[in-house]
Amino acid sequence: MQKKLIEGHTAQVEQLQNEINQAEKKLASNLRYKSVLTENGDRLVEVVFEILEKILEYDLSSFKDEKKEDFLIRLKDCTFIGEIKGITSNVKSENVSQVDVHYQTYLEKLEAEGQQENVKALLIINAQRNKPLNERAEVHEKQIELAQRNGSLIIPTEKLLCIYERFLKQEVSSEQIIRAFNTQIGLLNTDLM
């Protein structure tokens, strides 16, 4: 009887240990995605790529970084070209202008090849990355207006993370995200999804 009791408890311990291991893996994964709120450089780009691949249902593994744009996503009805930045200051005009340079360069390339695409410039930015979220200032109206004039979209990483969470909860679809990225200009408004 005692042996059966020990076997039963051992099986329970193993099951609980498996559940703990799975929870630890999920926690590590969540922390990795949460890093878009503090990282910059290649680490930031890597995690943003993973998020974009999932929410846009697009494979970025074949993208070659030629030190121009940080990403180029060709979908059926639109092409997203963009810059991914992690900075300690708030969004600056030069950040918005940099993504516009990528956009204009790509349009010139298309024109030289005699091609046309519906192209949209996206700036995914982790601004004020060294500050807690509740202490970060809003993107200044001046930069939002510049993005509107350029027809581009500023996507703060905290909004990208919220979109990803909503996507995982199936509250928003890839189609809705693509439509929002393609039609909105200035600063991304997640309430319109």
C-alpha positions as a Markdown table, in Angstrom:
| # | Residue | x | y | z |
|---|---|---|---|---|
| 1 | Met | 0.0 | 0.0 | 0.0 |
| 2 | Gln | 2.8 | 2.4 | 0.9 |
| 3 | Lys | 4.6 | 1.6 | -2.4 |
| 4 | Lys | 1.4 | 2.5 | -4.3 |
| 5 | Leu | 1.2 | 5.7 | -2.3 |
| 6 | Ile | 4.8 | 6.6 | -3.1 |
| 7 | Glu | 4.3 | 5.8 | -6.8 |
| 8 | Gly | 1.2 | 8.0 | -6.9 |
| 9 | His | 2.9 | 10.9 | -5.2 |
| 10 | Thr | 6.0 | 10.5 | -7.4 |
| 11 | Ala | 3.8 | 10.8 | -10.5 |
| 12 | Gln | 2.1 | 13.9 | -9.1 |
| 13 | Val | 5.5 | 15.5 | -8.4 |
| 14 | Glu | 6.7 | 14.7 | -11.9 |
| 15 | Gln | 3.5 | 16.2 | -13.4 |
| 16 | Leu | 3.9 | 19.3 | -11.2 |
| 17 | Gln | 7.6 | 19.6 | -12.1 |
| 18 | Asn | 6.6 | 19.5 | -15.8 |
| 19 | Glu | 4.0 | 22.2 | -15.3 |
| 20 | Ile | 6.7 | 24.3 | -13.5 |
| 21 | Asn | 9.1 | 23.8 | -16.4 |
| 22 | Gln | 6.5 | 24.9 | -18.9 |
| 23 | Ala | 5.6 | 28.0 | -16.8 |
| 24 | Glu | 9.3 | 28.9 | -16.6 |
| 25 | Lys | 9.7 | 28.6 | -20.4 |
| 26 | Lys | 6.6 | 30.8 | -20.9 |
| 27 | Leu | 7.9 | 33.3 | -18.5 |
| 28 | Ala | 11.3 | 33.4 | -20.2 |
| 29 | Ser | 9.5 | 33.9 | -23.6 |
| 30 | Asn | 7.4 | 36.7 | -22.1 |
| 31 | Leu | 10.5 | 38.4 | -20.8 |
| 32 | Arg | 12.1 | 38.1 | -24.2 |
| 33 | Tyr | 9.2 | 39.9 | -25.9 |
| 34 | Lys | 9.0 | 42.5 | -23.1 |
| 35 | Ser | 12.7 | 43.4 | -23.9 |
| 36 | Val | 11.4 | 45.5 | -26.8 |
| 37 | Leu | 10.7 | 48.1 | -24.1 |
| 38 | Thr | 14.4 | 48.4 | -23.0 |
| 39 | Glu | 16.6 | 47.1 | -25.8 |
| 40 | Asn | 18.2 | 48.7 | -28.8 |
| 41 | Gly | 20.4 | 47.5 | -31.8 |
| 42 | Asp | 20.4 | 43.9 | -33.0 |
| 43 | Arg | 18.6 | 42.5 | -29.9 |
| 44 | Leu | 15.7 | 44.9 | -30.5 |
| 45 | Val | 15.6 | 44.1 | -34.2 |
| 46 | Glu | 15.6 | 40.4 | -33.5 |
| 47 | Val | 12.6 | 40.5 | -31.2 |
| 48 | Val | 10.7 | 43.0 | -33.3 |
| 49 | Phe | 11.3 | 40.7 | -36.3 |
| 50 | Glu | 9.7 | 37.8 | -34.4 |
| 51 | Ile | 6.7 | 39.9 | -33.5 |
| 52 | Leu | 6.3 | 41.2 | -37.0 |
| 53 | Glu | 6.5 | 37.7 | -38.5 |
| 54 | Lys | 3.7 | 36.5 | -36.2 |
| 55 | Ile | 1.3 | 39.4 | -36.4 |
| 56 | Leu | 1.7 | 39.9 | -40.1 |
| 57 | Glu | 2.1 | 36.2 | -40.9 |
| 58 | Tyr | 5.2 | 36.9 | -42.9 |
| 59 | Asp | 8.6 | 35.2 | -43.0 |
| 60 | Leu | 11.5 | 37.6 | -42.6 |
| 61 | Ser | 14.2 | 35.0 | -42.5 |
| 62 | Ser | 15.3 | 35.7 | -46.1 |
| 63 | Phe | 15.6 | 39.5 | -45.5 |
| 64 | Lys | 19.2 | 40.6 | -46.0 |
| 65 | Asp | 20.2 | 43.7 | -44.1 |
| 66 | Glu | 22.2 | 45.8 | -46.5 |
| 67 | Lys | 22.4 | 48.7 | -44.0 |
| 68 | Lys | 19.6 | 50.5 | -45.7 |
| 69 | Glu | 16.1 | 49.8 | -44.3 |
| 70 | Asp | 15.8 | 47.5 | -41.3 |
| 71 | Phe | 13.0 | 45.5 | -42.8 |
| 72 | Leu | 11.1 | 45.1 | -46.1 |
| 73 | Ile | 7.8 | 43.2 | -46.0 |
| 74 | Arg | 6.1 | 42.5 | -49.3 |
| 75 | Leu | 2.5 | 41.5 | -48.8 |
| 76 | Lys | -0.3 | 40.9 | -51.3 |
| 77 | Asp | -1.7 | 44.5 | -51.3 |
| 78 | Cys | 1.1 | 46.5 | -49.7 |
| 79 | Thr | 4.8 | 46.7 | -48.9 |
| 80 | Phe | 6.1 | 47.8 | -45.5 |
| 81 | Ile | 9.5 | 49.4 | -45.4 |
| 82 | Gly | 10.9 | 50.4 | -42.1 |
| 83 | Glu | 13.4 | 51.3 | -39.5 |
| 84 | Ile | 13.7 | 49.9 | -36.0 |
| 85 | Lys | 15.3 | 52.1 | -33.4 |
| 86 | Gly | 16.0 | 52.0 | -29.7 |
| 87 | Ile | 17.0 | 55.4 | -28.3 |
| 88 | Thr | 17.2 | 57.1 | -24.9 |
| 89 | Ser | 15.6 | 60.3 | -26.0 |
| 90 | Asn | 12.1 | 60.9 | -27.3 |
| 91 | Val | 11.3 | 60.4 | -31.0 |
| 92 | Lys | 13.3 | 63.0 | -33.0 |
| 93 | Ser | 12.6 | 64.5 | -36.4 |
| 94 | Glu | 15.8 | 62.7 | -37.7 |
| 95 | Asn | 14.3 | 59.3 | -36.8 |
| 96 | Val | 11.1 | 60.1 | -38.8 |
| 97 | Ser | 13.2 | 61.5 | -41.6 |
| 98 | Gln | 15.4 | 58.4 | -41.7 |
| 99 | Val | 12.5 | 56.1 | -42.4 |
| 100 | Asp | 11.4 | 58.5 | -45.1 |
| 101 | Val | 14.8 | 58.3 | -46.8 |
| 102 | His | 14.4 | 54.5 | -46.9 |
| 103 | Tyr | 10.9 | 55.0 | -48.4 |
| 104 | Gln | 12.1 | 57.4 | -51.1 |
| 105 | Thr | 15.1 | 55.3 | -52.0 |
| 106 | Tyr | 12.8 | 52.3 | -52.4 |
| 107 | Leu | 10.4 | 54.2 | -54.6 |
| 108 | Glu | 13.3 | 55.4 | -56.8 |
| 109 | Lys | 14.4 | 51.8 | -57.1 |
| 110 | Leu | 10.9 | 50.7 | -58.1 |
| 111 | Glu | 10.6 | 53.5 | -60.6 |
| 112 | Ala | 14.0 | 52.6 | -62.2 |
| 113 | Glu | 12.8 | 49.0 | -62.6 |
| 114 | Gly | 9.4 | 50.1 | -64.0 |
| 115 | Gln | 7.5 | 48.6 | -61.1 |
| 116 | Gln | 4.8 | 50.0 | -58.8 |
| 117 | Glu | 3.8 | 48.9 | -55.3 |
| 118 | Asn | 1.7 | 50.3 | -52.6 |
| 119 | Val | 4.5 | 51.2 | -50.2 |
| 120 | Lys | 4.2 | 52.3 | -46.6 |
| 121 | Ala | 7.0 | 53.5 | -44.3 |
| 122 | Leu | 7.0 | 52.3 | -40.7 |
| 123 | Leu | 9.2 | 53.6 | -37.8 |
| 124 | Ile | 9.1 | 51.1 | -35.0 |
| 125 | Ile | 10.8 | 52.9 | -32.1 |
| 126 | Asn | 11.7 | 52.2 | -28.5 |
| 127 | Ala | 12.1 | 55.8 | -27.4 |
| 128 | Gln | 13.2 | 56.7 | -23.9 |
| 129 | Arg | 14.2 | 53.1 | -23.4 |
| 130 | Asn | 16.0 | 53.8 | -20.1 |
| 131 | Lys | 12.9 | 55.2 | -18.4 |
| 132 | Pro | 10.0 | 53.3 | -16.8 |
| 133 | Leu | 7.0 | 53.2 | -19.1 |
| 134 | Asn | 4.9 | 55.4 | -16.8 |
| 135 | Glu | 7.7 | 58.1 | -16.9 |
| 136 | Arg | 8.0 | 58.2 | -20.7 |
| 137 | Ala | 6.8 | 61.3 | -22.5 |
| 138 | Glu | 4.3 | 61.1 | -25.3 |
| 139 | Val | 5.7 | 61.4 | -28.9 |
| 140 | His | 5.8 | 65.1 | -29.6 |
| 141 | Glu | 3.2 | 66.6 | -31.9 |
| 142 | Lys | 6.0 | 68.0 | -34.1 |
| 143 | Gln | 7.2 | 64.5 | -35.0 |
| 144 | Ile | 3.7 | 63.2 | -35.5 |
| 145 | Glu | 3.0 | 66.0 | -37.9 |
| 146 | Leu | 6.2 | 65.2 | -39.8 |
| 147 | Ala | 5.2 | 61.6 | -40.1 |
| 148 | Gln | 1.8 | 62.7 | -41.3 |
| 149 | Arg | 3.4 | 64.9 | -44.0 |
| 150 | Asn | 5.6 | 62.1 | -45.1 |
| 151 | Gly | 2.7 | 59.6 | -45.0 |
| 152 | Ser | 4.6 | 57.3 | -42.6 |
| 153 | Leu | 3.6 | 55.7 | -39.3 |
| 154 | Ile | 5.3 | 55.8 | -36.0 |
| 155 | Ile | 4.8 | 52.6 | -33.9 |
| 156 | Pro | 6.2 | 52.8 | -30.4 |
| 157 | Thr | 7.4 | 49.4 | -29.1 |
| 158 | Glu | 4.9 | 49.5 | -26.2 |
| 159 | Lys | 2.1 | 49.7 | -28.8 |
| 160 | Leu | 3.6 | 46.9 | -30.8 |
| 161 | Leu | 3.8 | 44.8 | -27.7 |
| 162 | Cys | 0.1 | 45.6 | -27.0 |
| 163 | Ile | -0.8 | 44.6 | -30.5 |
| 164 | Tyr | 1.1 | 41.4 | -30.2 |
| 165 | Glu | -0.8 | 40.6 | -26.9 |
| 166 | Arg | -4.1 | 41.3 | -28.5 |
| 167 | Phe | -3.1 | 39.1 | -31.5 |
| 168 | Leu | -2.3 | 36.2 | -29.2 |
| 169 | Lys | -5.6 | 36.6 | -27.4 |
| 170 | Gln | -7.3 | 36.6 | -30.9 |
| 171 | Glu | -8.8 | 40.0 | -30.2 |
| 172 | Val | -7.2 | 41.4 | -33.5 |
| 173 | Ser | -6.3 | 39.6 | -36.7 |
| 174 | Ser | -3.4 | 39.9 | -39.1 |
| 175 | Glu | -5.7 | 41.5 | -41.6 |
| 176 | Gln | -6.8 | 44.2 | -39.1 |
| 177 | Ile | -3.1 | 44.9 | -38.2 |
| 178 | Ile | -2.0 | 45.1 | -41.8 |
| 179 | Arg | -5.0 | 47.4 | -42.6 |
| 180 | Ala | -4.1 | 49.7 | -39.6 |
| 181 | Phe | -0.4 | 49.8 | -40.6 |
| 182 | Asn | -1.3 | 50.5 | -44.2 |
| 183 | Thr | -3.9 | 53.2 | -43.7 |
| 184 | Gln | -2.9 | 55.1 | -40.6 |
| 185 | Ile | -0.3 | 57.9 | -40.7 |
| 186 | Gly | 1.4 | 59.9 | -37.9 |
| 187 | Leu | 1.3 | 57.9 | -34.6 |
| 188 | Leu | -0.3 | 54.4 | -34.5 |
| 189 | Asn | -3.8 | 54.5 | -32.9 |
| 190 | Thr | -4.4 | 51.0 | -31.6 |
| 191 | Asp | -8.0 | 51.9 | -30.7 |
| 192 | Leu | -8.8 | 51.9 | -34.4 |
| 193 | Met | -8.1 | 48.2 | -34.7 |
